[in-house]
Amino acid sequence: MKQLAPCPSSPNCVSTQSQDEGHSIAPFRYRKSRVEAKEALKETLRFLPRTKLVEEDESYLHYEFTSLLLRFVDDVEFVFDDEAKTIHFRSASRTGYGDLGVNRARMEQVRVLVGEKL
């Protein structure tokens, strides 16, 4: 399984593969096949504003989320671990230091939106 880049020391990143409390976040679990889970996630993200899929392969998705006002770009990556039926992810601001909790809040929103579809 692909490893996600570690979060920087700044508080504008969350990752399911991070060990420290400030950056750590729980992964998504899925019950369907990887293909179905990936489609469900893509379908959910398709409805979020200013969201663009920039890279995809069999078990990986990379999105760019652009903020409305200042046009800041956040990179969000998803890695599907089919053995554990787990979607690991990392959401990080490209620039700046703090994010006022935006990355964590977004991923918790995605968790709620995609929840039962996985």
C-alpha positions as MATLAB code, in Angstrom:
seq = 'MKQLAPCPSSPNCVSTQSQDEGHSIAPFRYRKSRVEAKEALKETLRFLPRTKLVEEDESYLHYEFTSLLLRFVDDVEFVFDDEAKTIHFRSASRTGYGDLGVNRARMEQVRVLVGEKL';
ca = [
       0.000    0.000    0.000;
       1.196    3.476   -0.876;
       2.389    5.570    2.054;
       1.148    9.128    2.276;
       3.669   11.909    2.854;
       4.004   12.807    6.533;
       2.336   15.994    7.731;
       4.639   18.973    8.260;
       4.980   20.398   11.766;
       2.433   23.122   10.924;
      -1.184   22.557   12.057;
      -2.686   22.729    8.533;
      -2.645   18.995    7.785;
      -4.428   15.829    8.911;
      -3.485   12.270    8.014;
      -4.718    8.815    8.942;
      -1.084    7.658    8.899;
       0.084   10.325   11.377;
       0.932    9.235   14.911;
       0.686   12.586   16.715;
      -2.607   13.828   18.090;
      -2.581   17.180   16.294;
      -2.441   15.611   12.836;
      -4.003   12.189   13.378;
      -7.504   11.386   12.113;
      -9.417    8.110   11.807;
      -9.534    6.444    8.369;
     -12.719    5.553    6.512;
     -13.819    1.897    6.502;
     -15.624    0.225    3.616;
     -17.647   -2.950    3.230;
     -18.081   -3.036   -0.552;
     -15.419   -3.913   -3.100;
     -12.560   -1.420   -3.555;
     -13.930   -0.472   -6.978;
     -17.406    0.238   -5.562;
     -16.000    2.105   -2.547;
     -13.792    4.228   -4.796;
     -16.753    5.079   -7.054;
     -18.888    5.990   -4.016;
     -16.151    8.291   -2.724;
     -15.659    9.911   -6.139;
     -19.411   10.396   -6.509;
     -19.589   12.089   -3.096;
     -16.645   14.392   -3.834;
     -18.097   15.296   -7.238;
     -20.801   17.310   -5.443;
     -18.429   19.351   -3.275;
     -17.672   22.845   -4.619;
     -14.288   23.778   -6.114;
     -13.071   20.179   -6.030;
     -10.954   18.753   -8.836;
      -9.653   15.216   -9.351;
      -6.036   15.552  -10.503;
      -4.679   12.001  -10.300;
      -6.138    8.521  -10.060;
      -4.976    4.956  -10.253;
      -6.335    1.612   -9.077;
      -6.095    2.361   -5.351;
      -5.238    6.080   -5.171;
      -7.065    9.399   -5.643;
      -5.617   12.923   -5.464;
      -7.932   15.935   -5.317;
      -7.406   19.668   -5.135;
      -9.865   21.701   -3.038;
      -9.780   25.454   -3.652;
     -11.065   27.880   -1.014;
     -13.743   30.315   -2.111;
     -12.289   33.657   -1.087;
      -8.515   33.542   -1.219;
      -8.225   30.616   -3.641;
      -5.946   28.621   -1.338;
      -5.418   25.074   -2.603;
      -5.526   22.043   -0.307;
      -4.285   18.664   -1.522;
      -6.359   15.671   -0.471;
      -5.080   12.164   -1.160;
      -6.855    8.857   -0.616;
      -5.220    5.411   -0.553;
      -7.360    2.253   -0.541;
      -6.050   -0.656    1.550;
      -8.157   -3.532    0.267;
      -6.817   -6.085    2.771;
      -7.970   -3.970    5.721;
     -10.965   -2.478    3.844;
      -9.665    0.944    4.874;
      -9.310    4.258    3.072;
      -6.327    6.196    4.368;
      -6.163    9.875    3.562;
      -4.143   13.045    3.981;
      -5.562   16.552    3.663;
      -3.061   19.409    3.713;
      -2.866   23.081    2.838;
      -0.349   23.855    0.130;
       0.639   27.211    1.602;
       0.491   29.027    4.900;
       0.753   27.749    8.432;
      -2.634   27.455   10.111;
      -5.924   26.463    8.479;
      -8.412   27.170   11.300;
      -9.250   23.461   11.339;
     -10.489   23.461    7.728;
      -8.723   20.237    6.652;
      -9.998   18.228    9.628;
     -13.533   19.663    9.319;
     -13.634   18.867    5.581;
     -12.585   15.260    6.098;
     -15.153   14.778    8.871;
     -17.779   16.240    6.514;
     -16.710   13.766    3.794;
     -16.894   10.948    6.379;
     -20.541   11.855    7.108;
     -21.447   12.315    3.431;
     -19.892    9.053    2.205;
     -20.483    6.978    5.378;
     -23.244    4.542    4.452;
     -22.264    4.427    0.769;
     -19.064    2.539    1.500;
];
